[in-house]
Amino acid sequence: MSSNHSKAINPSEVMLPQSHWLSKTPVVALVLGLVALGIALAMSLGSHEKVELLQWSFHTSYLYFLSMALGALFFVLVQFATRAGWSVVVRRFAENYAATLPLFALLFLPMLTGFHSLFHHWTGEEYKADPLIAAKSAYLNVPFFVVRGFIYVLIWSIIGVYYYRNSVRQDETGDKSITVKLQKSSYPSIALFALSISFCAFDWIMSLDPHWYTTMFGVYYFAGSIMVVYALLLLTTLAVRGRTKMSHYVTVEHIHDLGKLLFGFNVFWTYIAFSQYFLIWYGNIPEETLFYAKRSLADYGGAQWLPWSIALMVGHFAVPFLFLMSRHIKRQPLLVGLGATWMLIIHYVDIHWLIRPNWVNELNSFGIIDVLTLVGIGGLFFGVAGLLLKRKSLVPQKDPRLTESMSFENM
């Protein structure tokens, strides 16, 4: 619902002030990220097992932050496809995060250095005699796998940069046809996005255990990605509103809507997660049930995965469901911010739970290397996004639906 009155925009109020703490963090984040990755690399040298630990940890952190960038890209595409008006004042934050996708194309290269450690279940010579893996060899082979990976990151990077550049160009020219152009290109872009994120999930997570398979895994990773981006947008919005005039444009109504979407997509993630589990339980096929069997044991491969499974059931559904259900919570910046922070944490638990049980090793427990790769990749991700945040307006100043967005009110 939008009211009929309009508000004038002051360009100076929608730029991030130099005095704001967010203006000072991008360079610090980038340096911290590089240092953290350097320390992680130094700590792993001299031991083959520690090098493998770094590779698995890097892979986990990579897919965690990649999910945020992909969720942001999907958010932007859907807003244009549906001609959404309410979201215009928060869309630039998502455009900034989506524009970081070339960084993940670059980070795909060091991920390939751990290729044979991560995917040894189907790249090793000893597995070629396995009839199940041999049957998948047309798809699971190194050259095709690497080519597909580069295609994914190339598609994401092109779409993310294309939308960011056109959006900021509209700020300068005021050309309303840009909105129409981006709307028309959103439809094929969503199709490419859907295919690439699904096959990315199949390749980079599901094939870590090539005996296991589920056709729902692509939408499972997608559900987590779109859920976590609403948590990220909430925290970004709250951070930017502090000590700026952005509260004139991004109101509690927008925060409330982001909170509703966070709540809704967390329920969607729960629906997909339960449906996947229920169908595998009902089918009772050994190749499928093995996935949950590993994660239901108190001790598997030197790590305890049952507590992680319980944490997901309670922390990814029950706690946020009850906490975020209240309208009052979603309209209180501090409280909804706490809920969003919790969802960022529990999403990492989910990604870790998906990936790490596939590596059987006594070193396979959450530790300092995991913290360093999280800080490393996270520092680069937020550093690049922060630089983009500083450079241009915090809202699309000349978007034709901006007035509608600023006047937005919840029912």
Summary of the structure (lengths in Angstrom):
residues: 411
radius of gyration: 21.7
end to end distance: 6.6
largest distance: 70.8
contacts: 1390
relative contact order: 0.19
helix: 76%
strand: 1%
